[in-house]
Amino acid sequence: MTERVADRPGLKTAGEDAAWNALRERVVISLRPIGAPTSIGFFGLAAASLTLTGLQLGWVSQVEGKHLALVLIGFVFLAQLLAAIFGFLGRDGTAATAMATLALTWLVVGLVLYTSTPGATSPGLGLFLLFAGTAMGLSGLTAALSKLVPAVVFLLASIRFFLTGGYHLTGGTGWKVAGGYVGILLFVVAVYAAWASELEDATGRTVLPLGRRGKGKVAVTGSLLEQVKDVTTEPGVREQL
């Protein structure tokens, strides 16, 4: 069956149709395989959650705040920034956006923690954490469309940010303790997600379930054609973002 010009959106004349046919034979879209970056991102989140939980629940002294700030800046921020960069390169905008948001949030928390008096609260940081909680909540809901376990991780991070933000805004210890306990749960789920992603990347198959569905399931079980059929409309290929 011959395609008509009218069947192709944006092509209005026979000349444009002929130009498209000529261009189509010369256009090549190259995809570069990369290692899955989500493992290091989730391990970074687990590290951040555990260290901050230790401070919130009194496992370590408040005077250790500057040392923990260096952990957030030197490891967590860099790990999640790396995951974000390669997530964008791997065409997973949702995971990459969540990782970038987490990376920058932990950088801000680390810098405030390092420059503050031990044990002090910061209403300004509290407001910022409310924003971070909102952003992570939206990312979690979006991630649920394709991968349930990462979605749970992002939603737990959202709750943790809201609780910690509440503590910085009100100074109430109940907010701090609640944030610490949610941090323990976040640590466990983040470690699971990191290991599951690492095993999946190492073996080429699902070992520990990540709750893949929709496009997330096609990504590991679908054919090459199923995975690249929409690549012409993705950022970096289409004309505008």
Secondary structure, 3 states (H helix, E strand, C coil): CCCCHHHCCCCCCHHHHHHHHHHHCCCCCCCCCCCCCHHHHHHHHHHHHHHHHHHHCCCCCHHHHHHHHHHHHHHHHHHHHHHHHHHHHCCCHHHHHHHHHHHHHHHHHHHHHHHCCCCCCCHHHHHHHHHHHHHHHHHHHHHCCCEHHHHHHHHHHHHHHHHHHHHHHHCCHHHHHHHHHHHHHHHHHHHHHHHHHHHHHHHCCCCCCCCECCHHHHHHHCCHHHHHCCHHHCCCCCCCC
